[in-house]
C-alpha cells in the first residue's frame, strides 16, 4: 500500500468540518483514504488502532505536496513525519431537549 498517491485534496469534512486529506493511495489496487490532518502521538496511535483503521504517514510539507503512505511493518520506527488516521466524525450531539 505504500506508494505515492495520484490525487489528493485538503479540505474540511462536510459533516463535522474537521480538516481532512482525501487521497487515492496505492498503484495496483488503489484505495481512497480520507484522513484527519491532526497528528497523533504514539500513545494516540495505539488507542485508535483497530483492524480496519490504519495509521498513515503524512509526508510532504511547505514546499511539496502532502501524500499518505501506510505505516506497515516496514515503516521506520523513528519516522520524522506526522502520523494520522482515517477520519471518523465524532458522534452527533442530540438535537432534542427532552
C-alpha positions in Angstrom: 0.0 0.0 0.0 2.9 2.3 0.2 3.5 4.5 -2.7 2.6 7.9 -4.0 -1.0 8.8 -4.2 -2.1 10.1 -7.6 -4.7 12.6 -6.5 -5.1 14.4 -3.2 -7.1 17.3 -1.8 -7.0 19.0 1.5 -10.4 20.2 2.6 -12.9 20.1 5.5 -15.3 17.3 6.3 -18.7 18.3 5.1 -20.4 16.9 8.3 -18.1 17.9 11.2 -15.9 20.5 9.5 -12.6 18.8 10.7 -9.6 19.3 8.4 -9.1 16.2 6.2 -7.0 15.0 3.4 -8.6 12.8 0.7 -6.2 10.8 -1.5 -6.0 7.8 -3.8 -3.3 5.6 -2.3 -1.7 2.6 -4.0 -0.8 1.7 -7.5 -2.4 -1.6 -8.4 -5.4 -1.8 -6.1 -6.0 1.9 -5.3 -7.7 2.8 -2.1 -9.4 6.2 -1.4 -8.3 7.3 2.0 -9.9 10.2 4.0 -7.5 11.0 6.8 -7.5 13.5 9.6 -4.8 16.1 9.5 -4.3 16.2 13.2 -1.0 14.4 14.0 -1.2 11.6 16.6 1.3 10.8 19.4 2.4 7.2 19.6 0.0 6.6 22.5 -2.9 8.0 20.5 -1.9 5.8 17.6 -2.2 2.7 19.8 -5.5 3.9 21.2 -7.2 4.4 17.9 -5.7 1.4 16.1 -8.3 -1.2 15.0 -8.3 -4.0 12.4 -9.9 -1.7 9.8 -8.5 1.6 10.8 -5.0 2.2 9.5 -2.4 4.7 10.6 -0.9 6.8 7.8 2.4 8.6 7.5 1.8 12.2 6.2 4.8 13.1 4.1 5.5 16.4 2.4 5.3 19.8 3.7 5.6 23.5 3.0 7.1 23.2 -0.5 6.0 19.7 -1.6 2.5 18.1 -1.9 1.4 16.1 1.1 0.9 12.4 0.5 -0.1 9.5 2.6 1.9 6.3 3.0 0.9 3.3 5.1 2.8 2.7 8.3 3.1 -1.1 7.9 5.6 -3.4 9.5 8.4 -2.0 7.2 7.8 1.6 8.3 10.8 3.1 10.2 10.2 3.3 14.0 12.0 6.7 14.1 10.0 8.3 11.3 10.2 12.1 11.5 6.8 12.7 9.7 3.5 13.1 11.4 1.2 10.1 11.6 -2.6 10.4 11.1 -5.5 8.0 10.9 -8.7 7.5 8.9 -11.2 10.2 9.5 -14.3 9.4 11.6 -16.7 12.1 12.5 -17.4 12.5 16.3 -20.8 11.3 17.5 -23.5 13.8 16.8 -24.9 15.9 19.7 -28.5 15.1 20.5 -30.8 17.8 19.0 -33.8 17.3 21.3 -34.1 18.8 24.7 -36.3 16.1 26.2 
